[in-house]
């Protein structure tokens, strides 16, 4: 039963699954050594999920082009 669940997650949501697993692993490492344990753990897991979701959709993780255009539009006012 668990194998079918993992196979379904792997086939349908590979990026999200990898993101949550990587975030959980990093979160557990931080959980043993840091302060603000629960909040940081949740933040790291959510970040992994978010990056994995972007990868599943084929979107860039950090939209550098859009950010660059937005910054240039903002700075154009000062010219």
DSSP file (Angstrom, degrees, kcal/mol; ACC not computed):
  #  RESIDUE AA STRUCTURE BP1 BP2  ACC     N-H-->O    O-->H-N    N-H-->O    O-->H-N    TCO  KAPPA ALPHA  PHI   PSI    X-CA   Y-CA   Z-CA
    1    1 A X     >        0   0    0      0, 0.0     4,-1.7     0, 0.0     5,-0.1   0.000 360.0 360.0 360.0 -46.6    0.0    0.0    0.0
    2    2 A X  H  >  +     0   0    0      1,-0.2     4,-2.6     2,-0.2     5,-0.2   0.853 360.0  57.8 -65.8 -33.2    2.7    2.5    0.9
    3    3 A X  H  > S+     0   0    0      1,-0.2     4,-2.7     2,-0.2    -1,-0.2   0.899 105.2  50.3 -63.8 -39.5    4.6    1.7   -2.3
    4    4 A X  H  > S+     0   0    0      2,-0.2     4,-2.4     1,-0.2    -1,-0.2   0.890 110.3  50.3 -65.7 -38.2    1.6    2.7   -4.4
    5    5 A X  H  X S+     0   0    0     -4,-1.7     4,-2.5     2,-0.2    -2,-0.2   0.949 113.0  45.2 -63.7 -47.7    1.3    5.9   -2.5
    6    6 A X  H  X S+     0   0    0     -4,-2.6     4,-2.8     1,-0.2    -2,-0.2   0.900 113.0  50.6 -63.8 -40.4    5.0    6.8   -3.0
    7    7 A X  H  X S+     0   0    0     -4,-2.7     4,-2.6     2,-0.2     5,-0.2   0.907 110.8  49.4 -63.9 -40.5    4.8    5.8   -6.7
    8    8 A X  H  X S+     0   0    0     -4,-2.4     4,-2.4     2,-0.2     5,-0.3   0.912 113.5  45.8 -63.6 -42.7    1.8    8.0   -7.2
    9    9 A X  H  X S+     0   0    0     -4,-2.5     4,-2.5     2,-0.2     8,-0.3   0.914 113.9  49.3 -64.8 -42.1    3.5   10.9   -5.5
   10   10 A X  H  < S+     0   0    0     -4,-2.8     4,-0.3    -5,-0.2    -2,-0.2   0.902 116.1  41.5 -66.2 -41.4    6.7   10.3   -7.5
   11   11 A X  H  < S+     0   0    0     -4,-2.6     3,-0.3    -5,-0.2    -2,-0.2   0.903 126.2  31.2 -73.8 -41.4    4.9   10.1  -10.9
   12   12 A X  H  < S+     0   0    0     -4,-2.4    -2,-0.2    -5,-0.2    -3,-0.2   0.790 134.7  20.4 -90.0 -28.8    2.5   12.9  -10.4
   13   13 A X     X  +     0   0    0     -4,-2.5     4,-2.6    -5,-0.3     5,-0.2  -0.381  67.4 150.5-140.8  56.2    4.4   15.3   -8.1
   14   14 A X  H  > S+     0   0    0     -4,-0.3     4,-2.6    -3,-0.3     5,-0.2   0.911  76.6  46.1 -60.4 -47.0    8.1   14.6   -8.4
   15   15 A X  H  > S+     0   0    0      2,-0.2     4,-2.7     1,-0.2    38,-0.3   0.916 114.5  46.8 -64.7 -44.0    9.3   18.1   -7.7
   16   16 A X  H  > S+     0   0    0     36,-0.5     4,-2.7     2,-0.2     5,-0.2   0.908 113.0  50.2 -64.7 -41.0    7.0   18.7   -4.7
   17   17 A X  H  X S+     0   0    0     -4,-2.6     4,-2.4    -8,-0.3    -2,-0.2   0.939 113.8  44.1 -63.5 -46.8    7.9   15.3   -3.3
   18   18 A X  H  X S+     0   0    0     -4,-2.6     4,-2.9    -5,-0.2     5,-0.3   0.900 113.8  51.9 -63.5 -39.8   11.6   16.0   -3.6
   19   19 A X  H  X S+     0   0    0     -4,-2.7     4,-2.7    -5,-0.2    30,-0.3   0.915 111.9  44.5 -63.2 -43.8   11.2   19.5   -2.3
   20   20 A X  H  X S+     0   0    0     -4,-2.7     4,-2.7    28,-0.3    -1,-0.2   0.901 114.9  48.9 -68.9 -40.0    9.3   18.3    0.8
   21   21 A X  H  X S+     0   0    0     -4,-2.4     4,-2.4    -5,-0.2    -2,-0.2   0.931 115.0  44.0 -65.0 -44.5   11.8   15.5    1.4
   22   22 A X  H  X S+     0   0    0     -4,-2.9     4,-2.6     2,-0.2     5,-0.2   0.920 115.4  48.6 -65.8 -42.8   14.8   17.8    1.1
   23   23 A X  H  X S+     0   0    0     -4,-2.7     4,-2.6    -5,-0.3    -2,-0.2   0.890 111.5  49.9 -63.5 -38.9   13.1   20.5    3.2
   24   24 A X  H  X S+     0   0    0     -4,-2.7     4,-2.7     2,-0.2    -2,-0.2   0.910 111.0  49.1 -65.9 -41.6   12.2   17.9    5.9
   25   25 A X  H  X S+     0   0    0     -4,-2.4     4,-1.9     2,-0.2    -2,-0.2   0.943 115.8  42.5 -63.5 -46.9   15.8   16.6    5.9
   26   26 A X  H  X S+     0   0    0     -4,-2.6     4,-2.3     1,-0.2    -2,-0.2   0.888 114.1  52.8 -65.9 -37.7   17.2   20.1    6.3
   27   27 A X  H  X S+     0   0    0     -4,-2.6     4,-2.4    -5,-0.2    -2,-0.2   0.898 107.8  50.4 -63.8 -40.7   14.5   21.0    8.8
   28   28 A X  H  X S+     0   0    0     -4,-2.7     4,-1.4     2,-0.2    -1,-0.2   0.893 109.2  51.7 -65.3 -38.9   15.3   18.0   10.9
   29   29 A X  H  X S+     0   0    0     -4,-1.9     4,-0.9     1,-0.2     3,-0.4   0.944 113.8  43.7 -60.9 -46.4   19.0   19.0   10.9
   30   30 A X  H  X S+     0   0    0     -4,-2.3     4,-2.0     1,-0.2     3,-0.5   0.854 106.1  63.4 -66.0 -33.8   18.1   22.5   12.0
   31   31 A X  H  < S+     0   0    0     -4,-2.4    -1,-0.2     1,-0.2    -2,-0.2   0.842 104.5  46.3 -60.6 -34.7   15.6   21.1   14.6
   32   32 A X  H  < S+     0   0    0     -4,-1.4    -1,-0.2    -3,-0.4    -2,-0.2   0.738 124.0  30.4 -79.7 -22.6   18.4   19.4   16.5
   33   33 A X  H  < S+     0   0    0     -4,-0.9    -2,-0.2    -3,-0.5     2,-0.2   0.489 107.8  63.5-117.6  -3.7   20.8   22.3   16.5
   34   34 A X     <  -     0   0    0     -4,-2.0     3,-0.3    -5,-0.1     2,-0.2  -0.607  65.7-112.1-125.9 178.6   18.8   25.6   16.5
   35   35 A X  S    S+     0   0    0     -2,-0.2     5,-0.1     1,-0.2    -2,-0.1  -0.455  93.6  38.5 -95.4 173.6   16.4   27.9   18.2
   36   36 A X  S  > S+     0   0    0     -2,-0.2     4,-2.3     3,-0.1     5,-0.3   0.897  77.5 176.3  51.7  45.5   12.9   28.7   17.1
   37   37 A X  H  >  +     0   0    0     -3,-0.3     4,-2.3     1,-0.2     5,-0.2   0.871  63.7  41.4 -54.9 -54.5   12.6   25.1   16.1
   38   38 A X  H  > S+     0   0    0      1,-0.2     4,-2.4     2,-0.2    -1,-0.2   0.913 115.8  47.9 -68.2 -42.5    9.1   24.7   15.0
   39   39 A X  H  > S+     0   0    0      1,-0.2     4,-2.2     2,-0.2    -1,-0.2   0.923 115.0  44.8 -66.1 -43.9    8.8   28.0   13.0
   40   40 A X  H  X S+     0   0    0     -4,-2.3     4,-2.6     2,-0.2    -1,-0.2   0.901 111.8  53.7 -66.5 -40.1   12.0   27.5   11.1
   41   41 A X  H  X S+     0   0    0     -4,-2.3     4,-2.4    -5,-0.3    -2,-0.2   0.933 110.9  45.7 -59.4 -46.8   11.2   23.8   10.4
   42   42 A X  H  X S+     0   0    0     -4,-2.4     4,-2.6     1,-0.2    -1,-0.2   0.899 112.1  51.9 -64.4 -40.7    7.9   24.8    8.9
   43   43 A X  H  X S+     0   0    0     -4,-2.2     4,-2.3     2,-0.2    -2,-0.2   0.915 111.0  47.0 -62.2 -43.4    9.5   27.6    6.9
   44   44 A X  H  X S+     0   0    0     -4,-2.6     4,-2.2     2,-0.2    -2,-0.2   0.915 113.5  47.6 -66.4 -42.8   12.1   25.2    5.5
   45   45 A X  H  X S+     0   0    0     -4,-2.4     4,-2.2    -5,-0.2    -2,-0.2   0.917 112.8  49.0 -65.0 -42.2    9.6   22.5    4.6
   46   46 A X  H  X S+     0   0    0     -4,-2.6     4,-2.8     2,-0.2    -2,-0.2   0.901 109.1  52.8 -64.4 -39.9    7.3   25.1    2.9
   47   47 A X  H  X S+     0   0    0     -4,-2.3     4,-2.5     1,-0.2     5,-0.2   0.917 109.5  49.2 -61.2 -43.1   10.2   26.5    0.9
   48   48 A X  H  X S+     0   0    0     -4,-2.2     4,-2.3     1,-0.2   -28,-0.3   0.904 112.2  48.4 -61.3 -41.7   11.0   23.0   -0.3
   49   49 A X  H  X S+     0   0    0     -4,-2.2     4,-2.5   -30,-0.3    -2,-0.2   0.917 111.2  50.3 -63.4 -44.4    7.4   22.5   -1.3
   50   50 A X  H  X S+     0   0    0     -4,-2.8     4,-2.1     2,-0.2    -2,-0.2   0.919 112.3  45.9 -62.6 -45.9    7.2   25.9   -3.1
   51   51 A X  H  X S+     0   0    0     -4,-2.5     4,-2.2     1,-0.2    -1,-0.2   0.911 113.5  50.1 -64.3 -42.5   10.4   25.2   -5.1
   52   52 A X  H  X S+     0   0    0     -4,-2.3     4,-2.4    -5,-0.2   -36,-0.5   0.880 108.6  52.3 -63.3 -38.2    9.2   21.7   -5.9
   53   53 A X  H  X S+     0   0    0     -4,-2.5     4,-1.8   -38,-0.3    -1,-0.2   0.900 109.0  50.1 -64.1 -41.0    5.8   23.0   -7.1
   54   54 A X  H  X>S+     0   0    0     -4,-2.1     5,-2.1     1,-0.2     4,-0.6   0.905 110.7  50.0 -62.2 -41.4    7.6   25.5   -9.4
   55   55 A X  H ><5S+     0   0    0     -4,-2.2     3,-0.8     1,-0.2    -2,-0.2   0.899 107.7  53.6 -65.4 -40.5    9.7   22.6  -10.8
   56   56 A X  H 3<5S+     0   0    0     -4,-2.4    -1,-0.2     1,-0.2    -2,-0.2   0.878 110.5  46.9 -60.7 -38.4    6.5   20.5  -11.4
   57   57 A X  H 3<5S-     0   0    0     -4,-1.8    -1,-0.2    -5,-0.1    -2,-0.2   0.574 113.0-119.1 -81.1  -8.9    4.9   23.3  -13.4
   58   58 A X  T <<5 +     0   0    0     -3,-0.8     2,-0.2    -4,-0.6    -3,-0.2   0.654  67.3 139.5  79.0  15.4    8.1   23.9  -15.4
   59   59 A X      < -     0   0    0     -5,-2.1    -1,-0.3    -6,-0.2     2,-0.1  -0.580  62.2 -98.3 -88.2 153.5    8.4   27.5  -14.1
   60   60 A X        -     0   0    0     -2,-0.2     3,-0.3     1,-0.1    -1,-0.1  -0.476  25.4-133.9 -68.3 144.1   11.7   29.0  -13.1
   61   61 A X  S    S+     0   0    0      1,-0.3     2,-0.5    -2,-0.1    -1,-0.1   0.916  99.7  24.3 -66.3 -43.0   12.3   28.9   -9.4
   62   62 A X  S    S-     0   0    0     -3,-0.0     2,-2.1     5,-0.0    -1,-0.3  -0.952  82.7-141.9-122.5 109.8   13.5   32.5   -9.4
   63   63 A X     >  +     0   0    0     -2,-0.5     4,-2.2    -3,-0.3     5,-0.2  -0.462  29.4 171.1 -74.1  82.8   12.1   34.6  -12.3
   64   64 A X  H  > S+     0   0    0     -2,-2.1     4,-2.7     1,-0.2    -1,-0.2   0.880  72.1  51.7 -63.3 -40.8   15.2   36.6  -12.9
   65   65 A X  H  > S+     0   0    0      2,-0.2     4,-2.5     1,-0.2    -1,-0.2   0.934 111.8  45.4 -64.0 -46.1   13.9   38.2  -16.2
   66   66 A X  H  > S+     0   0    0      1,-0.2     4,-2.3     2,-0.2    -1,-0.2   0.902 114.2  49.5 -64.0 -40.4   10.7   39.4  -14.7
   67   67 A X  H  X S+     0   0    0     -4,-2.2     4,-2.5     2,-0.2    -2,-0.2   0.914 110.3  50.6 -64.7 -42.7   12.4   40.7  -11.6
   68   68 A X  H  X S+     0   0    0     -4,-2.7     4,-2.5     2,-0.2    -2,-0.2   0.923 111.5  47.8 -61.8 -44.8   15.0   42.6  -13.8
   69   69 A X  H  X S+     0   0    0     -4,-2.5     4,-2.3     2,-0.2    -1,-0.2   0.911 111.3  50.8 -61.8 -42.0   12.2   44.2  -15.9
   70   70 A X  H  X S+     0   0    0     -4,-2.3     4,-1.9     1,-0.2    -2,-0.2   0.922 111.8  47.2 -62.4 -43.7   10.3   45.2  -12.7
   71   71 A X  H  X S+     0   0    0     -4,-2.5     4,-2.4     1,-0.2    -2,-0.2   0.905 111.5  50.6 -64.8 -41.1   13.5   46.8  -11.2
   72   72 A X  H  X S+     0   0    0     -4,-2.5     4,-1.5     1,-0.2    -1,-0.2   0.875 109.0  51.6 -66.3 -36.4   14.3   48.6  -14.5
   73   73 A X  H  < S+     0   0    0     -4,-2.3     4,-0.5     2,-0.2    -1,-0.2   0.889 111.5  47.8 -65.3 -38.0   10.7   50.0  -14.7
   74   74 A X  H >< S+     0   0    0     -4,-1.9     3,-0.8     1,-0.2    -2,-0.2   0.904 114.3  45.2 -68.6 -41.0   11.0   51.2  -11.1
   75   75 A X  H >< S+     0   0    0     -4,-2.4     3,-1.5     1,-0.2     4,-0.2   0.694  95.3  76.4 -78.3 -18.6   14.4   52.9  -11.7
   76   76 A X  G >< S+     0   0    0     -4,-1.5     3,-1.3     1,-0.3    -1,-0.2   0.782  83.3  68.4 -62.1 -25.8   13.4   54.4  -15.0
   77   77 A X  G <  S+     0   0    0     -3,-0.8    -1,-0.3    -4,-0.5    -2,-0.2   0.771  95.4  54.8 -63.5 -25.5   11.5   57.0  -12.9
   78   78 A X  G <         0   0    0     -3,-1.5    -1,-0.2     1,-0.2    -2,-0.2   0.444 360.0 360.0 -91.4   0.0   14.7   58.5  -11.7
   79   79 A X    <         0   0    0     -3,-1.3    -1,-0.2    -4,-0.2    -2,-0.1   0.463 360.0 360.0 -88.5 360.0   16.3   59.1  -15.1
